[in-house]
């Protein structure tokens, strides 16, 4: 093989090698670009996370350890309230059904066939209103006969009066005629009264219930309905001895009716002085004014009875008092300077707590951030 051919072969191989090398470089460059792209994403994510953490940290620092602009010193941010002198109490719930203030049963005084009905279940009726009538034919006959008997007895008495005045009859005969007349008059009065019983009227004003009278039916001398006066309702719970000792006649109580989602005012009317026969509970009566007629007999209600109560107590929000080194303490502010004071507490109803010692009415107490406060180190109120 001559030199020219050798040279051509070498050139071809060199060109091929250069092409392969250039391809490898291109692949390496592409891989490097992809790596840089992935690394860029990770860097961006890391930067975002760091920024979020920095923002959270700044807000925490600003809330609790913000620099005081006037003094240039770090100050704890706190929230405050003022100690009040007010009534404080705890409540105990009692659940019972609402009852009509007065309920009267409708009972006919005479038996017989019903001739007319003038009311129905659910009607509001007024006292004296006619509910239904009973066939009174027999009563009418009795009244007519009684009236005739009175007429005859009166005529006989008048005749005997003339004879007695003339001395023609004795006093005994005159008195007998007079007695006959009085008996006749009494019989007429009784018959007339009995006739009224055939017209059955409402004994009180209220709502009619359990009314089962129909025209043509026969009623006896038994209950045919009931009338409930719901203008003044009552609750009659049975309470324990301990609860009875906490309730006083005349006390006002709150009454919550869940079906109406409404609270009413009630007054304790009576508290039993002895337990019910065969039991250990005491009967209590609580009246409710049903002025808007929204309440109905039979609804269930929750009576909130004030148990432990102090009418004039120094009170602060419950969260103002906390435990430190095993003692109940609170933070009192004088301007922006805090002082941690030991307190003695009384009634705590979950919202307010009675302060027996350590805080006076009118003093400012810390109710948020107090756990971070140091005695004498200025705070910032927000």
Secondary structure, DSSP 8 states (H G I E B T S, - for coil): --HHHHHHHHHHHHHHHHHHHHHHHHHHHHHHHHHHHHHHHHHHHHHHHHHHHHHHHHHHHHHHH-B-TTT-SB-EEEEEEE-EEEEEEEEEEEEEEEEEEEEEEEE-SS-EEEEEE---TT-EE-TT-EEEEE--HHHHHHHHHHHHHHHHHHHHHHHHHHHHHTTSS-HHHHHHHHHHHHHHHHHHHHHHHHHHTTEEE-SSSEEEES----TT-EE-SSEEEEEEEEEEEEE--EE-HHHHHH--TT-EEEEEETTTTEEEEEEEEEE-SS--TTSS-EEEEEEEE-TTS---TT-EEEEEEEEEEEEEEEEEEGGG-EEETTEEEEEEEETTEEEEEE-EEEEE-SSEEEEEES--TT-EEEEESGGG--TT-BEEE-
